[in-house]
């Protein structure tokens, strides 16, 4: 928590961007299913009053060199739902496969999750949909049918990053970039976050749009500060 708190302070000294705190910033998401683990994951929402937080819609097997189960059981999600409502935090609902929309609909139908929703399509994780344009199209069809008033953005990992963000822009969505998703700017060129963000801004302008200011983004996402 002290690292999260210090990071937030340093960002706030420089600018007024929306800060989206992770709820998977500890190993608790990988190894523990208990109240203590849930509290540890949700602490940034409660203690830092962050404007947004990551919200992973379901558990699934994350396949890697050492596969693990990414733990997001109903007991955790219900606790996170309550924290988001009480602390006016907008969830960034990460969607790895179409079935996760059904989980979110169960909560929104019962007013257990604040709306309108903002979805983040996470593509290219082994255990989820591949980072290809077809996946963006597929998830968009489900979102439009089930959550027509929601907002969304997308990204693909590694070499699927650019194809997925180009597709998202073409379909009217937002885009996500950063070192969490891809470590290279191009083949053989190691990236840093500034390079990726500047390129994203250029791409948005090439599509005939303008990157939103922080307050414009708050209005689009319906974030009440």
N, C-alpha and C positions, 0 to 999 in steps of 0.2 A: 504493500500500500504506500509506503514512503516513496518508492520509485515512481509510482503512478502520480502521487501528489506533487512531487518535484517536477515531473515532466509537464504536468498541467500548468504549474506555476510559470515555468520557463516559456511555454507557448503563449500563455496569456500576457506575458511581458512584451511579446513581439507583435501579436496580432489578435484578431477576434474571430478566427475560424471556428467552425463547429468542431468540438472535440468528441470523438466517438471512442469510448473506453471499452476494451475487450472484457468479456466475461470468461475468457479461457486463458487468462494470463498466468495460470499456475498449472502444475501437473494434476491438480484435482480433477480436471476435465477428462483425464486419461485413465486414472487409476482408482478414483474414489466415488462411491455412490452413498453419501451419507449427509446428514444435516451440516456437519462441520465443513465439508467440501463445498456444499451449496453456498453457505455463508461467505466462505473465502472468495468464491467466484463473483458473488453479487456485491461484495463490499465497495468497489469503486462507484457503483450506482448510488448507493446509500450515503457513503461518506464524502464523496466529491461532488455530488449533485450534478453529474455530467449530463450534457444535453442529449447524447445518444449513447447506446451501448450495443455491442454485438449480441445477437440472439440466434443461436443455432437450433433449428426447428425440431430436430429429432436425433436420436442416437443412431450410429451406423458403424460398420467396420471400416476403419481407415487403414488401407493397405499401403505399406511402405517397407523399408528394410526390416523394421520391427513392427509388424501390424499390431494395432490396438483397437479397442472399441471406444469411439468418441462418445462420451456419456452425456446425454441430455434427456434424462427420463422425465416423465410427467411431474414427479414431485419437485424436481429442480425448476422446470418451466413454470409451474404454478407459483413458485416462490419468486421467480424473476418477473412474472407478470405483475404480481402485487407490488414489487419494488418499483417497476416502471410507472405504474399508475400513481403510487403514493409520492414519488419523487419527480413526476413530470418528465420522465426520460423516454425519448423516442427509440424504440427498438429498430436496429438494422437487422431484419430477419433474413438470415442466410439460408438459401435454398440450394441443396446439393442434388436433389432429385424431385420429380413431380409429386411424390407421395407426401412430401413435407407441407405442401399447400393444404392438404387435408387436415393435418395437425393444427395448423393455424386457423383454419375455418372452424374447427371444433371450439377453439377458445373464443374467437370473435363472435360466433353465434351465441355464446353465453355471456358476452360482455366481460370476459376475463382477460382480454388483451386490448389495450387502447388502439383505436384506429383514427384515421385511415392508415393502413399499413405501408411500410416501405420495405421492399424486398431487394435482396442482393443475391444475384445468381452466381454461385461459386462453382466454377467449371474446371475440370482437369485433375481433381483429387481422385486418386485410386479408391474406388468405393462409391463414387458419385458419377455424374454424367461427364463425358469427355469435353475437352475445351475445343469445340468446333462450332461453327455457326448454326448447324442444325439444332444443337442443344439450346441455344438462345431462342430460336424460333419456337421450339417445343414448349419451353417454360413460359414464353410469352402467351401462347395460346391458352394455357391453363390459367395464368394470372388474369387475363382479360375476361375470361368466363367467370372466375370465382371471386375476383377482387377488382372490379372495373374502376373503382375510385382510388386505387392505390398508386404509389410511385415505385420506380424500380431502377436498378442499375445492374451492370454485369461486368465480369472479368473472366479471363482464362489464365491458367497458370502457364509458366514457361513459354514455349514457342506458340502456344495457343492464345497468348495474351492479346496481340494485335488483332487477329481475326475476330475474336469475341467482342472487343470493344468497338471495332468498326461496325460489326453487326448491330450491337446495341444502339449506337448512334443512328444508324440507318433506320432503326425501328422506333426511334423517339425516346430511348432510355438514357440513363446516365451511365457513367463509366467509373471504374475504380482502377487505380494504378498504384504501384509501390513495391518495395523490396520483398514484402511478404509473398508476393505473387510471382515475381520474376526477378532473377538476379542479374540478368543481362539486358543491355540496351539493344544490342544486335549481336549476331554471331561473333564471338570472340571479344566483345566489348562489355566489360563489367559495368553495371549500372549503379547509380546512386539515386535517391528519391528525387532530387531536384531535376535531374535529367528526365526522369519518367514523367514528372508533373509538367514540366515545360513542353514536352512533346505532346502530352495529352491536351494541353491548352491550345497548341497549334492545330491539332486534329479537330478539336471542337470548332475552331474558327474556320477551318477548311470546309466544314459541313454547313457553313453559313450561320453559325450560332456564336454566342458569347459565353464564356465561363461565368457562372453566377458569382455574385459577391456573397460573403457570409450571410448577410441579412436577406438577400434574395433567396438563397438556399433555405434559410429558415422558413421563409414564407412558402416556398414550394413544398417543403416537407411538413409544413404545419407544426413547427416546433414552437411551443410557448416557453419563452425564456423564464 
